Amino acid sequence: MSAEALTSLIISLAFGIFINLLWILDSQNWITDSGKRKCIWSYWCGEIVFLLMAFVLENRNQPVAASAILGVMAAYIVVGIWWVSRKL
């Protein structure tokens, strides 16, 4: 994966995570169970960790490692969507 494509993917994922944050903040009105809310927040924090790892690796000129982290993040997002929707 080229450096430009990697940067573009990281920026796109960052915007997606920001949209998720807005959804989580809005869901306070209709998800009242604190256990479910903790589940959603922990999932969102995991997304942030993966994104930061990819960003750091890209800045250290490690595009292969950053691409691998983004691949793991994609799997995490897919499994996380299933997991969070099961909890709701």
Secondary structure, 3 states (H helix, E strand, C coil): CCHHHHHHHHHHHHHHHHHHHHHHHHHHHCCCCHHHHHHHHHHHHHHHHHHHHHHHHHHCCCHHHHHHHHHHHHHHHHHHHHHHHHHC
